[in-house]
Amino acid sequence: MAAALLLAGSAAPAVAAQTTAQTTAQTARCSATQLKASLGRIDPGAGQRYTLLQLTNTSSRACWLKGYVGLVLFDGSGDVLRTRPRREAGPVRKVTLRPGKRAESTIHWGTVETGGEKSCPSAAELMVMLPDDYAYRSIHAPIGKVCDQGRIGIAPISG
């Protein structure tokens, strides 16, 4: 009987490790329906603005993201604004999101007219496309003026 308990006790860690490996292997890429998109506080700095784009897993299943989001800006009337996303350097890693957890990407844009710009349009909504996907989430995002012909910097998603 003691031998049976010893064997059962020694096998448990192997079974737990196998179950964890299977769960990780079965985790699918996040879909737009699993995520809520939001922006953090907008921080000003020398003619630029910075904020965190936050993607929160609102589903009951873990999922993962990797890479860069796509962005499209809209004005207060719902019209598309010129948007020139620029990927910024940084490590591209797979980020696994358990239910309730979030991933982030720093975005930044200029607020000072450049070149021949006489004024810059104000963005009121942001369409966020998931990495390597056409699915998107929209955010009411009164981020204000976006200059340099709609240029907006995007960092890779991090956990």
Buried (B, 14 or more C-beta within 10 A) or exposed (E): EEEEEEEEEEEEEEEEEEEEEEEEEEBEBBEBEBBBBBBEEBEEEEEBBBBBBBBBBEBEEBBBBBBBBBBBBBBEEEEEBEBBBEEBEBEBBEBBBEEEBBBBBBBBBBBEBEEEEEEBBBBBBBBBBBBEBEBBBEBEBEBBBBBBBBBBBBBBBBE
